[in-house]
Amino acid sequence: MSRRRHTPEWMQERVEEYLSGKASIKAIAREHEIGVATLKGWVRKYREQGISAFLEREGNAKYSKEFKMQCVTAVLRGEGSVDDIVAKYNISAREVLRRWIKRYNANMELKDYDPKREVYMAESRRKTTLEERKEIAEYCISHGRDYKNTAALYDVSYSQVYTWVKKYTVSGDAGLEDRRGHHKTDDEVDELERLRRENLRLKRQLEEQGMLVELLKKVREFEGR
């Protein structure tokens, strides 16, 4: 489903359409090509903050580590679900808060987030699991393929995000598998690589034949003594 920008007034109309009982969440989402989860998020935010929840911020959201801790502890203390806290504090997406909680539970530091932070350099690279790569790719795709801010959010490099999104779009989960150390079969490589491999095999065969010829010579020499 394509990601489109909507005006605050348009978003308010869809929420009011649901709150007034005119149609169900699923019916409104289907009619207007909105994700059901997206519409539910709008409803929660609207109930907490009114139309101001839909006003576009100047630039991308900045989150201090203190703010992150406040939101994480609110969930862990049972003050509300992830979706409730996202709505209450107007966090950009539920995936953002889920990521903070994961880092906190893994005893990883919650850092200040500045969207202007540079993320193109290789120093941002880190090891990731298949589930993480899938989550990152899906988050980036659902947020307008914003590679830079996705990279900053998940502490990976811009090039990693770009590559994962491209592979996930083409091949799904299989494209995100870590295939380092995997020896591709002849059917998995291009024609140039197949020819190179064939040449190596022929070379080894000739070398083995040459060794066999030399061995036979030595055997005959030994028998002729």
Helices and strands as residue ranges (DSSP letters): H 8-19, H 25-32, H 36-49, G 50-54, H 65-76, H 82-88, H 94-105, G 122-124, H 130-142, H 147-154, H 158-171, G 172-176, G 186-188, H 191-223
